[in-house]
Amino acid sequence: AFFDSRFGAALQACRRALLLSPDSRDALLRLGSSYYALGDEPRARQAWDRARALGPPDAFLTRFMAEKGWAK
């Protein structure tokens, strides 16, 4: 759904995935991207922060968040 620009459907799919696996880094990354595409930057940042805490650094995401002033 995400790659077809159906961001509402992508949000729902990510939420379902996170119910089954709350620490799914991929689901959190996609959730953040879906929120961002829909204009919900606070929720995007929250999802991406959770994803960043779970795994190795993602250079693209780290750079993007730094450019937004969201780097920790």
Secondary structure in CASP SS format (residue, H / E / C, confidence):
PFRMAT SS
TARGET T0000
AUTHOR 0000-0000-0000
METHOD secondary structure of the structure
MODEL  1
A C 1.00
F H 1.00
F H 1.00
D H 1.00
S C 1.00
R C 1.00
F H 1.00
G H 1.00
A H 1.00
A H 1.00
L H 1.00
Q H 1.00
A H 1.00
C H 1.00
R H 1.00
R H 1.00
A H 1.00
L H 1.00
L H 1.00
L H 1.00
S C 1.00
P C 1.00
D C 1.00
S C 1.00
R H 1.00
D H 1.00
A H 1.00
L H 1.00
L H 1.00
R H 1.00
L H 1.00
G H 1.00
S H 1.00
S H 1.00
Y H 1.00
Y H 1.00
A H 1.00
L C 1.00
G C 1.00
D C 1.00
E H 1.00
P H 1.00
R H 1.00
A H 1.00
R H 1.00
Q H 1.00
A H 1.00
W H 1.00
D H 1.00
R H 1.00
A H 1.00
R H 1.00
A H 1.00
L H 1.00
G C 1.00
P C 1.00
P C 1.00
D C 1.00
A H 1.00
F H 1.00
L H 1.00
T H 1.00
R H 1.00
F H 1.00
M H 1.00
A H 1.00
E H 1.00
K C 1.00
G C 1.00
W C 1.00
A C 1.00
K C 1.00
END
